[in-house]
Amino acid sequence: MPKKSPKEVLQQSQELLLVDFYADWCGPCQTLAPILDRVVYELEDKVTLFKVNVDKHPLLAQQFAIRSIPHLMLFKKGKILWRKGGLINSAELLKQLKVFI
């Protein structure tokens, strides 16, 4: 079975998908990474983390109007439920995501 493109993953995901638009060279993105891991762990698999490197997928970043990174988006069944640009702490991220669980 061929590997799905990030766009296909976003459109076809049936579960809650927390998408992290990032770049390897981005300091704030590196700061956010362990926060995302902790939050996804605390939510006990109710949310799946999906990372999209904007340097490797510039058209996808453009399609979703990603102007700065890090940028988080929450998807379900191809629909955007929530989005937030910039850094966010784990307590605030948990609070924001629990609304959708």
N, C-alpha and C positions, 0 to 999 in steps of 0.2 A: 504494500500500500504506500503510495507516495506521501511524503511529508507535507503537511498542510502549511501554507504560507501564513504569516501572522494575520493578514487580513481575513483569511478563511477561519482561523481560530477565533477571532473576535466576532465574526458573523455567526458562527455555528455553535458557540459555547452555550450549553444549557445551564451550567452552574454559574455562580457569581465569579467573575473574573476581574481581579484587580490588576490593571495594566500599568506598569512602570515604564514610561518613556524616559530613556536615559542615554548617556554616552560614557564610554570608558574614561575619558579625560575630565569628566565633570566632578569636581570636588563635592558639591552638595549632593550629587547622586550617590557618591560613595558613602556619605554620611547617612543618607536615607536607607541604604540597602539593609543594614542590620535591623533598623526599625521595622521595615516591611516584613522581614523574616520573623521577627518577634510577634508582630500583630497577626500574621497568617497562622502562626503556631498557636497563639492564644485563641483564635477563632475556631480551632479544631477542625480544620478542613472544610469549613462552611464557605470559604473564599479560596480561590486558586490564584496564586501570583503568576503573572505572565510578563516577562520583561521584553521590551522592544527597544533595540539600539537604534537611535535616530540617525546615526551615521550609516548604518546598513540598510535602513528602511526609510529613506527621506520622503518618499511619496506618501507613505502611510502617515508619517508625522505631519506632512502638509495637509493631507485629507482631514485630519482631526484638529487642524489649526494649532499645532503645538508650536508656540513661539519661544518658550523657554523651558529649560529642564532643570531639575526633575519635574515631571508632570504626571499626575496619577489620574486614572479614569477607571470607573467601575462599570462593567458591562454585564448584561444578561440577555441571552438570545439576540445578540447583535444590537441591542439598544444601550445607549449611554444612560446610566442611572445617576452618576455623580462624577465630578471632576474637580481637581485641585492642582494648581501650579505651585511650585516651590516646596520648601521643607515643611514638614508637619511632625509633631512629636507623637509618640506611640499612644498616649492617652487620648489625644484629640482624634487621631486616625481611628482608633477603636470606637470612639463615640460616634463618629461620622458613619462608619461602616455598619454598626449594629442597627441602624435605622432600616437597613435593607435586608437583614437576616430574619 
